[in-house]
Amino acid sequence: MKDLQKYLYYFKKLKRGSTKYGPAPHKAILLLSVLQRFQLKKINSNQIFITPELVMLFKTNWSNLVRTGHVCNFSLPFFHLRGEKFWHLVPKSGFEGFLLNRESISSLSELNGSVQYAFLDDNLFELMCDPKTNKFLHQLILDEYFPSAKKNYSYSSSLQQKLFEEIEAKILNEDASEYRAEIIKLLEQKNEEEIFLRGSLFKREIPKIYNYTCCISGMRITSSASVSMIDACHIVPFSQSYNDTVSNGIALCPNLHRAFDRGLIGIDDDYKVIVNSNWNEEQSSYLIKHFENKKILLPSDKTCYPNLENFSSHRKKFDF
């Protein structure tokens, strides 16, 4: 109980930025979202990663609870909570000095590129894992920071799941030109969270469509630890196409993903592998040229086939 009282006090005294709309609600929303992930048993170790689920919870909790003119931004509280006594950031390799010298990070791409994960004090981690003390922490944040809107808060993740399904439907079914128009609009709005969510779901959906199998090599590894060795590969890079739809994706193992991205291999109009003649490889048991003229594995659902025009654009880019 002594530890609980300490962290209830810390949560009640969050350092919040002063703005023209009043004290910023960002830290409180992020802590609620983290507590919710613990409550749903989706966080089982003291490592809080920047996942699409956490970002989505942050967005839905924000829409339910925040009634001021503040801008919804996940990166700000994830970074600035390090100013509290219980939240600690672990930088990615090579970014130790970068994080140490930064006063703020407001870009999700910058945050995701430099931070590996956050972790809590051990005692707070145990309190969040326990359903009873988790609820005490939940309730304090709702009472302290959102007294008039707390009736709109949901302990379940049903709204989050619904939003995920809506994005998945766009990736699977939406016309590429319509999808591109939506992405351009999101970029104009600087809505990084939505773009991050779409990109993350593309990375999950494409391997699933190909049954977690590399469409060229046929490699498939399953693991009880939910480890996948199959990547979602954009045929035309997202930076050029703004296209996360299934028509612009194939599933590849990492070495063939790199080979495709660098133009060492391509796919022809019969869905067969072409090996670019502009490079040579040393003799070994793992020659990429062994795959030449092999037809790639395709999804069981023809509506999920990759678009041949995208393969054509890829070949033109690398002078096949």
C-alpha positions as CSV (number, residue, x, y, z in Angstrom):
1,M,0.0,0.0,0.0
2,K,2.9,2.3,0.6
3,D,4.1,1.9,-3.0
4,L,0.6,2.5,-4.2
5,Q,0.2,5.7,-2.3
6,K,3.6,6.9,-3.7
7,Y,2.6,6.4,-7.3
8,L,-0.9,7.7,-6.8
9,Y,0.8,10.9,-5.6
10,Y,3.2,10.9,-8.6
11,F,0.2,10.4,-11.0
12,K,-1.7,13.2,-9.3
13,K,1.3,15.6,-9.7
14,L,2.2,15.1,-13.3
15,K,4.2,17.9,-14.8
16,R,2.0,19.2,-17.6
17,G,2.9,21.8,-20.2
18,S,1.0,25.1,-20.0
19,T,-0.7,26.1,-23.2
20,K,-3.4,28.5,-24.3
21,Y,-5.9,25.7,-23.8
22,G,-4.8,25.0,-20.3
23,P,-2.5,22.2,-18.9
24,A,-1.7,19.5,-21.5
25,P,-3.6,16.2,-21.1
26,H,-1.1,14.1,-23.1
27,K,0.7,12.4,-20.2
28,A,-2.5,11.4,-18.5
29,I,-3.9,9.9,-21.7
30,L,-0.8,7.9,-22.3
31,L,-0.7,6.5,-18.8
32,L,-4.3,5.5,-19.1
33,S,-3.6,3.7,-22.3
34,V,-0.6,1.9,-20.8
35,L,-2.7,0.9,-17.8
36,Q,-5.3,-0.4,-20.2
37,R,-2.7,-2.5,-22.0
38,F,-1.6,-4.0,-18.7
39,Q,-5.2,-4.6,-17.7
40,L,-5.9,-6.5,-20.9
41,K,-2.7,-8.5,-20.3
42,K,-1.2,-7.3,-23.5
43,I,2.0,-6.1,-21.7
44,N,3.7,-8.9,-19.8
45,S,7.2,-7.6,-19.3
46,N,8.6,-4.3,-18.1
47,Q,9.1,-3.1,-21.7
48,I,6.6,-0.7,-23.2
49,F,7.1,-0.7,-27.0
50,I,5.7,1.8,-29.5
51,T,3.1,-0.5,-31.0
52,P,0.1,0.2,-33.2
53,E,-2.2,-1.1,-30.4
54,L,-0.8,1.4,-27.9
55,V,-1.0,4.3,-30.4
56,M,-4.6,3.3,-31.3
57,L,-5.6,3.3,-27.6
58,F,-4.0,6.7,-27.1
59,K,-6.1,8.0,-30.1
60,T,-9.4,6.5,-28.9
61,N,-8.9,7.6,-25.3
62,W,-8.0,11.0,-26.5
63,S,-11.2,11.3,-28.6
64,N,-13.3,10.1,-25.6
65,L,-11.8,12.2,-22.9
66,V,-10.1,15.4,-24.2
67,R,-12.5,18.3,-24.7
68,T,-9.9,21.1,-25.2
69,G,-8.2,22.4,-28.3
70,H,-5.0,20.5,-27.7
71,V,-3.5,18.5,-30.6
72,C,-3.5,14.7,-30.3
73,N,0.2,13.7,-30.4
74,F,1.5,10.4,-29.1
75,S,5.2,11.2,-29.3
76,L,5.1,14.1,-26.9
77,P,4.1,12.2,-23.7
78,F,6.0,9.1,-24.6
79,F,9.2,11.3,-24.6
80,H,8.3,13.8,-21.9
81,L,7.2,11.2,-19.3
82,R,10.9,10.7,-18.8
83,G,10.8,13.9,-16.7
84,E,8.7,12.0,-14.2
85,K,10.4,9.8,-11.6
86,F,9.0,6.5,-12.8
87,W,9.3,6.4,-16.6
88,H,12.6,5.6,-18.3
89,L,13.6,5.4,-22.0
90,V,15.9,2.9,-23.6
91,P,17.5,4.4,-26.8
92,K,18.2,2.3,-29.9
93,S,21.8,1.6,-30.6
94,G,23.6,4.7,-31.7
95,F,21.0,7.1,-30.4
96,E,22.2,7.4,-26.8
97,G,23.6,10.8,-27.2
98,F,20.7,11.9,-29.5
99,L,18.1,11.2,-26.7
100,L,20.3,12.7,-24.0
101,N,20.5,16.0,-25.8
102,R,16.9,16.3,-27.0
103,E,14.6,18.6,-25.2
104,S,11.5,17.3,-27.0
105,I,10.3,14.9,-29.7
106,S,7.0,15.6,-31.4
107,S,7.5,13.4,-34.5
108,L,6.4,9.7,-34.3
109,S,8.9,8.7,-37.0
110,E,11.7,10.3,-35.0
111,L,10.5,8.8,-31.7
112,N,10.2,5.3,-33.3
113,G,13.6,5.7,-34.9
114,S,15.4,6.6,-31.8
115,V,13.6,4.9,-28.8
116,Q,13.7,1.1,-28.4
117,Y,11.1,1.0,-25.5
118,A,10.2,2.6,-22.2
119,F,10.3,0.9,-18.8
120,L,8.8,1.6,-15.4
121,D,10.1,1.5,-11.9
122,D,9.9,-2.2,-10.8
123,N,7.3,-1.4,-8.1
124,L,5.1,0.5,-10.5
125,F,5.3,-2.3,-13.0
126,E,4.0,-4.7,-10.3
127,L,1.2,-2.3,-9.4
128,M,0.1,-2.0,-13.1
129,C,0.2,-5.8,-13.5
130,D,-2.1,-6.3,-10.5
131,P,-5.8,-5.8,-11.6
132,K,-6.8,-4.3,-8.2
133,T,-4.1,-1.7,-8.0
134,N,-4.2,-1.1,-11.7
135,K,-7.9,0.1,-11.2
136,F,-6.9,2.4,-8.4
137,L,-4.3,4.1,-10.7
138,H,-6.9,4.2,-13.5
139,Q,-9.5,5.8,-11.3
140,L,-7.1,8.5,-10.0
141,I,-6.2,9.7,-13.5
142,L,-9.8,9.8,-14.6
143,D,-10.9,11.7,-11.4
144,E,-8.0,14.1,-11.4
145,Y,-7.7,15.0,-15.1
146,F,-11.0,14.1,-16.8
147,P,-13.8,14.5,-14.1
148,S,-16.4,15.6,-16.5
149,A,-15.6,13.3,-19.4
150,K,-14.7,10.1,-17.5
151,K,-18.1,8.7,-18.2
152,N,-17.0,8.3,-21.8
153,Y,-14.0,6.2,-20.9
154,S,-14.2,2.5,-21.8
155,Y,-12.1,-0.2,-20.1
156,S,-12.5,-2.5,-23.1
157,S,-10.7,-2.4,-26.4
158,S,-13.7,-2.9,-28.6
159,L,-13.5,0.6,-30.2
160,Q,-9.8,0.1,-30.9
161,Q,-10.5,-3.2,-32.5
162,K,-13.2,-1.7,-34.7
163,L,-10.8,1.0,-35.9
164,F,-8.2,-1.6,-36.7
165,E,-10.7,-3.5,-38.7
166,E,-11.6,-0.4,-40.7
167,I,-8.0,0.2,-41.6
168,E,-7.5,-3.5,-42.5
169,A,-10.5,-3.2,-44.8
170,K,-8.9,-0.2,-46.6
171,I,-5.6,-2.2,-47.0
172,L,-7.5,-5.2,-48.4
173,N,-10.2,-3.6,-50.5
174,E,-9.6,0.1,-51.3
175,D,-8.6,1.3,-54.7
176,A,-4.9,2.3,-54.8
177,S,-5.7,5.8,-56.1
178,E,-8.3,6.4,-53.3
179,Y,-5.8,5.2,-50.7
180,R,-3.1,7.5,-52.1
181,A,-5.5,10.4,-51.9
182,E,-6.2,9.6,-48.2
183,I,-2.5,9.4,-47.4
184,I,-1.8,12.7,-49.1
185,K,-4.5,14.3,-47.0
186,L,-3.1,12.7,-43.8
187,L,0.3,14.1,-44.7
188,E,-1.1,17.5,-45.2
189,Q,-2.8,17.2,-41.8
190,K,0.6,16.0,-40.3
191,N,-1.4,13.0,-39.0
192,E,1.6,10.7,-38.3
193,E,-0.3,8.4,-36.0
194,E,-2.8,7.4,-38.7
195,I,0.0,6.8,-41.2
196,F,2.0,4.8,-38.7
197,L,-1.1,2.6,-38.0
198,R,-1.7,1.9,-41.6
199,G,2.0,1.0,-42.3
200,S,2.0,-1.2,-39.2
201,L,-1.1,-3.1,-40.3
202,F,0.3,-3.5,-43.9
203,K,3.3,-5.2,-42.3
204,R,1.0,-7.6,-40.5
205,E,-1.6,-8.2,-43.2
206,I,0.7,-9.0,-46.1
207,P,2.5,-12.0,-44.4
208,K,-0.9,-13.2,-43.2
209,I,-2.3,-13.2,-46.8
210,Y,0.6,-15.2,-48.0
211,N,0.3,-17.7,-45.1
212,Y,3.5,-16.4,-43.6
213,T,5.4,-17.9,-46.5
214,C,8.0,-16.2,-48.7
215,C,6.4,-16.0,-52.1
216,I,9.7,-16.7,-53.9
217,S,11.6,-19.2,-51.7
218,G,8.7,-20.9,-50.0
219,M,10.3,-20.4,-46.7
220,R,7.9,-20.6,-43.8
221,I,8.9,-20.7,-40.1
222,T,6.3,-20.8,-37.3
223,S,7.2,-20.3,-33.7
224,S,5.4,-20.5,-30.4
225,A,7.0,-17.2,-29.6
226,S,5.1,-15.5,-32.5
227,V,8.4,-14.9,-34.4
228,S,8.0,-14.5,-38.1
229,M,10.8,-14.5,-40.6
230,I,8.6,-13.1,-43.4
231,D,8.5,-9.4,-44.3
232,A,5.8,-7.4,-46.0
233,C,7.5,-5.8,-49.0
234,H,6.2,-2.8,-50.9
235,I,6.5,-3.4,-54.6
236,V,6.6,0.3,-55.3
237,P,8.2,2.1,-52.2
238,F,5.6,3.8,-50.0
239,S,7.6,7.0,-50.2
240,Q,6.8,7.1,-54.0
241,S,3.4,5.4,-54.1
242,Y,1.7,6.2,-50.8
243,N,0.2,2.8,-51.3
244,D,-0.3,0.3,-48.4
245,T,-3.0,-1.6,-50.2
246,V,-2.6,-5.4,-50.8
247,S,-2.1,-4.8,-54.5
248,N,1.3,-3.2,-53.7
249,G,2.6,-5.9,-51.4
250,I,4.3,-9.3,-51.5
251,A,5.7,-11.5,-48.7
252,L,9.4,-12.1,-48.8
253,C,12.1,-13.5,-46.5
254,P,14.6,-10.8,-45.4
255,N,17.4,-11.6,-47.9
256,L,15.1,-11.7,-50.9
257,H,13.3,-8.5,-49.6
258,R,16.7,-6.7,-49.7
259,A,17.4,-8.2,-53.2
260,F,14.0,-7.0,-54.5
261,D,14.4,-3.5,-52.9
262,R,17.8,-3.1,-54.5
263,G,16.7,-4.2,-57.9
264,L,18.7,-7.5,-58.0
265,I,15.5,-9.4,-58.7
266,G,12.1,-8.5,-60.2
267,I,8.8,-10.1,-61.2
268,D,7.5,-10.3,-64.8
269,D,3.9,-10.2,-66.1
270,D,3.6,-14.0,-65.6
271,Y,4.5,-13.6,-61.9
272,K,7.9,-15.2,-62.6
273,V,11.2,-14.2,-61.0
274,I,13.6,-12.2,-63.2
275,V,17.3,-11.9,-62.0
276,N,18.9,-8.6,-63.1
277,S,21.9,-9.1,-65.4
278,N,23.7,-6.0,-63.9
279,W,25.2,-8.0,-61.0
280,N,27.1,-11.2,-60.3
281,E,27.1,-13.5,-57.3
282,E,29.7,-15.9,-56.0
283,Q,29.1,-19.6,-56.4
284,S,27.3,-21.1,-53.3
285,S,24.4,-23.2,-52.2
286,Y,22.3,-20.1,-51.7
287,L,22.4,-18.5,-55.2
288,I,19.6,-16.1,-55.9
289,K,19.8,-17.1,-59.5
290,H,18.4,-20.5,-58.6
291,F,15.0,-18.7,-58.4
292,E,15.1,-17.4,-62.0
293,N,11.9,-18.1,-63.9
294,K,10.2,-19.5,-60.8
295,K,6.6,-18.5,-60.5
296,I,5.9,-16.8,-57.2
297,L,3.4,-18.2,-54.7
298,L,0.2,-16.1,-54.9
299,P,-2.6,-15.6,-52.3
300,S,-5.5,-18.0,-52.4
301,D,-7.9,-15.1,-52.9
302,K,-7.4,-13.6,-56.4
303,T,-8.6,-10.2,-55.2
304,C,-5.4,-10.0,-53.1
305,Y,-3.0,-10.6,-56.1
306,P,-0.3,-8.0,-56.5
307,N,-0.8,-5.5,-59.3
308,L,1.2,-6.3,-62.4
309,E,1.6,-2.6,-63.1
310,N,3.5,-2.2,-59.8
311,F,5.9,-4.9,-60.9
312,S,6.3,-3.2,-64.2
313,S,7.2,0.1,-62.4
314,H,9.7,-1.8,-60.3
315,R,11.4,-3.3,-63.4
316,K,11.6,0.1,-65.2
317,K,13.2,1.7,-62.1
318,F,16.0,-0.9,-62.2
319,D,16.4,-1.3,-65.9
320,F,15.4,-4.9,-66.3
